[in-house]
Amino acid sequence: MGKSGPDLKRLMDKNLRLYLNGKRIIGGILRGYDQFMNLVLEEAFEVVNDNYTKDIGTVVIRGNSVENFEILWTEIANRGY
């Protein structure tokens, strides 16, 4: 990550898992972002616990609530870990 933040252009249309403030975990396909790292995810879901995820559709995540993220290189078969 450089001075201007991560290079999100290469992550467009990829599956991501975001770790947010409050120990929330959101996953989905990255469709957009801005200079503040606000993110737009489609087909998003929230990981409620190890056995349950909740579909939440298209969401906008504020950049300052993102603690960490990872790229999910394989397709999500059953939205579990």
Secondary structure, DSSP 8 states (H G I E B T S, - for coil): -BTTB--GGGGTTSEEEEEEGGGEEEEEEEEEE-TT--EEEEEEEEEEETTEEEEEEEEEE-GGGEEEEEEE-S--SSS--
